[in-house]
Amino acid sequence: MTDSTQELLLGHLLGALEDEEQAEVERRLENDPESRRELTRLSRQVVSLAALRRAEPPPPGLAERTCRFVFEHAARPAATEPPKPLPAAVAPPVGKHRFTRLDMVMAATVAVTAGFLIFPALQNGRFLAQKTACQENLHELGKALTQYSQLNGGYFPRINPRGRLAAAGIYAPVLLQNQLLHDVSQVVCPGSQLAAQRSSFHVPTYRELELSPPVTLARFRPTMGGSYGYNLGYVHNGAYQPTKNLYRPNYAILADAPNLDASGRQSLNHGGRGQNVLFEDGHVRFLSTTKTPATGDDIFANDAGQVAAGLSPDDAVLGASGAAPMVSAGR
C-alpha cells in the first residue's frame, strides 16, 4: 500500500477529497479488497482518537491578557510603529488564583469549536469503518453463495415457501452446513444492533432447526440469518422458484436487513443512512435509497409492493431473517 493511496483513503474518511479523487477512491474500494481492508484499519485509528480526549487547562490568565491586548489595540488609531508583541505568559503570584470566569468562557468556546470541527470527522470515520467492514462481509458471503450455486445446479439456497423453515435467514444455516460459512460473524453487520451481541450470536445448524420445538424455532428465526436480508426467490405460475445465479449486475442478492417500520423499509444498520447491497455479479454498493439506480427496482418489496417473493425472475426482493417468501392468505 503506497503512501499516496493511504493519503487518499484518509482524505476519504475525513471528507477532504475533490470529486475526481473521491470517485477514484470509490472505484478502488469496489474492486480492491486490500484497499477496503486498509480503509477499515485507518478508520479504526481515526475513531480511536476519540478516546484520547482530555481537558487541558489554558495557561493562567491567557484569556484575560488576550482580550486586553485586542481591546487596547482596537481602540487605538492606526499606529505608525509596529504593534507590541502579545505579552508572554507570566505565572500568577503564589497563592492567588487568576483563572477567571472569562478564562472559563474562552476555554469552553475553544472546546466547543474544536468539537464542531473534530467530532463530525470522528463520527464519519466510525460510520465509514462500519460500512466498509459490512461491505467486506457481503463480499465474502457473495463468494460463498457463488460457490454454493456452482455446486447446486446454478441455484442459490432454496427457502421453503411455507412451514417451519419458511424464513429468508435459512441462507446462513445452509452455508454453514455446506462448510461455506467459516465465521458466523460474517452475517452480522458491525453497524447493526446485533453487533453488540456478536459474542453470543449463534447460527443454528440445519439439523437444530429441523428438531427444535416450536418455541425454540420461533426464537431462532428472527436472527438466524444475522443482520442481513436475503433474496426470497420468485413465483412462476403460482409456484415458488429459488433464484438462479445469472451474474446480473443489477439484481440484488443480499443487503443490510430492511426495517419494516421505517419509511421505505430503509435498513437501520447504518443509522438509517442507507444499506450495503450485494448484487448477483459479486459487486457491493452502498445505496441511500431502497431502489437500484439502473432499474429502479425496490429491493425490499416485489412489484406488487409486498414483502414476499418476486413476481418475475427479475423482481428481486430481500427479506429479513424471519421473512417468509409467500404471502399468507388475507394479507
N, C-alpha and C positions, 0 to 999 in steps of 0.2 A: 504494500500500500504506500503510494508516494505521498510526500508532504502536501503537494498541491491538491491531491484527492481528499486528504484529511481536512484541509482548509475549506474545500467546497462543502464537505459534509457538515463541518462545524457551522459554516455560514448558513446552511440549510436549517440546522437546528435553531439558530438564533434569528432566522428570518431576515438575513442580511444580504441575500443574493439578488443580482439583477435577473430579469426574466429569462434571458438566454441561459445563464448559469443554472437557474432553478430547473429549467427544462432538461438540461444536461444531467443534473443530479437525479432527477426522477427517472430518466431513461436508464441510468446506471443501476439504480435501486431495483428497477423492474427486472433487469436482465443479469445482474451480477450478485450472486449470493455473498461474495466476500465484502462487497460494499454495504450490503444490508447488515452483515454482522458487525462491520466497523462502525456503522451508524448507531447500532444498538449499544456498542461499547462506549462511544463518545457521549451518547445521550445519557447513559447512566452516570458518567463522570460529571456531566453538567448538572444533573439532578442532585448528585451528592454534594454540590456546593451549598445547597440549602442547609445542610447540616452544620456548616461552618459559621453560620451567622452568630454573632455575639455583639453585645453593646460595648462600644469603645468610647469612654468619656473624652470630650474635647479638651484641648489644653486650657488651663484655668484662665478665665477672663477673655477667651478668644472672641466670643460673640460681642461682648461689650466693646472691646478695642476695635474690632472690625467696623461695627456700626458707628462708633465715634469718629473713626477715620473717614468713613463715607460721608457722614453728615457734615463734618468740618470742611471737606473739600468740595462738597456740593454747594455749600453756602458761599464759597469764595468766588470772586470774579476770576476770569481767566488769568492765570499766573504767568509771569514772564520767565520764571525759573522752574526747573524740573521739580515735580512734586516729591515730597519726602517719602522715603520708603515706609511700608507698613511696619508699625512697631513690632519688634521681636517679642516672642513670648517671655514673660517675666514671671517667675514663681511668686505666688502671693506670700505675704508675711506669714510666718509660722503661727499657727493658732487661729488664723482667720480664714473663713470660707468665702471665696469670691465667686462661686458658681451660682449665678443669679437666676431668677425666673426667666429673664431674657435669654440667658445661655440655654436653658432647658427648651425654650420655644424654638430657638435656632437649631439645636441638636435634633429636636423632633422633626422639624421641617426637612433637614437634610436626610434623616432616616426615611421619612415618608417619600421624599423624592427618589431616593435610591430604591425604595420598594417598588415604585411605579416603573422604574427602568429595569430592575433585575428580576423581580418575581415573575412578571409575564414570560420572560425568557426561560426561566426555570420550569414554569408550568408548561410552556410549549415544548420544552425539552422532554419533560415527562410524557406528554401526550405522544410525541413522535417516537419515543423509546417504546412505548406500549404498542403503538400502531405498527412499528417495524417488527417487533417480536411476534405480533399477531400475524403479520404477513409471512414471516418465516414459518410459523406453524402451518399456515394454509399451503405454502409451497410444499412442505413435507407431506402433508395429507394428500395433496394433489398427486405427488409421486406414488404414494401408497395406493390411491384409487386407480391410477393408471395401471399399476402392476396388477391390481385385482381384476380390472377389466380385461387385461391381456390373458389372464388365467381362466376367465369365465365367459368366453364367447363374445367379448367386447362390451359386456354389460357391467354397470355399477351395481352395488348391493341392492337387492330387491327388498322392498318394505312390504310386509303383509298388509293387504288392503284393509283387513278388519281383524278383530280378535286381540289376543293378549299381546302380541308383538307388533301391532299396527302403530308404530311410532318411528318418526324420522331418525331419532337417535340410535336406531339399530345399526347404523353405519359403523359406529365405534366398536361395539362388540363383535361385529363381523370382521372388521380389520384386525382386531385383537385375536380372534380365533384363527385367522389365516396368517398370523405372525407378521403382519404388515404394519401394526401399530406398536412401536417399540418403546414409547414413552407416553403414558396416558396424559401427561401434562400438555401434550401437543393439541389436545382437544379443548384446552382451556385458554381463552383469550386473557392476556395479562391485564387488560383494561376492564374486565368484567367483575361483577360481584363475586362470582365463583372463584376467582383467583385468590381471594383471601382464605378459601377453604382448600387450596390446592393440596396441602399436605395430607388431608383426609379424604380427598376426592377418589372415587372408585368407579372404574368402568366394569360393569358385571360381565362375566362370560356368557356366551350364548346358552350354555347349559344352566347357569344360575337363573337366567330369565325363564327358561322353559320349566324349571322345577320350583320356582318361587311361588309362595302363596300369594293371593291377590293383594294383600296389604303390602307385602314387600315389593311386589311388582309395581304397584302404584307409587311407591317411593323411588324406585329406580328410573321409571320412565322420564320424568321431567329433566333429569340431569345425566342420564347415561351417555348422551352424546356430547357432554360438556357444555360450553357456552357458544356453540356454533349451530347454524341452521343447515339442513341437508336437503338435497333435491328430492322431491316427493314423487317423481315419475310423472306419468300422464295416463289419460284414459282414452281408449280407442274402441269404438263400437260398444261402449258400456263396460268394457273390461279393463282392469288395471294393467299397466305395462311399466316395467322398470326402464330406466334411462340407459340408452346405448351410447357408448363413448365414440362420438364422431369428431372430436377435437375442434369443436366450434369455438371461435374467438369471442362470441357474444352470448354464449349460453352458460348461465350460472350453475355451478355445482355445489359450492359451499360459500358460506358468508357468516359474519357475526350474526348471532341469532336475532330474529325480529322480536320486537316488543309489541304485543297486540294492543296495549293500552296507549301507545304513543301515536301521534299523528303520522299517518302513512306507514305505521308499523316500524318506524325507524329504530334501529338497534340502540340499546343503551350502553353497549360495551365500551364505547369511546366517548362517553359523556353526551350522547345524542348528536354528535357532530357528523356522524356518518358510519359506514361499515366497510370493512375489507371484504372483497368478493373474489373468490377463485372461479375462473372461467374454465371451460372444458379443455381449452388448448394449453392449460397449465399456467397462464399468467394471472397475477393478482393485482387488483386495482382498488384504491380507496374511493368510494362513491359518497358524495354528500347527500344524495337522494337515493330512493329505493328503485330508481329506474335506470336501466343500462343506457348509456349515451347513444349508441349506434342504433338501437332498435326501439327504445322507449318502453321495453318490457318491464313490468313491475316484478321484481324478483321475489316479493313476499306475498303475491296473490296471483291467481290464474286470470285468464281473460274474462271470467265472469265476476271477478272481484272477490273470490273465495280463497281462504287459506286451505287449499286442497290440491290434489294432483292437477297437472296442466290439462288443458283441453285439446292439445295437439302435441306432436313430438317437439315442436319448437317453443312451447309455452312453459318456460322454466319457472318453477315455484319452489322456494326453500322454506321448510318448516322447522321450528324449534324442536328440541329433542322429543318432546311428548306429542307432537302434532301427528295426526293420522292422515293418510293420503286421501281417504274417501270421506265425503261429507255425509253425516248421518241424516236420515230422513227427517224432514221437518225443519232443518236448519236453513 
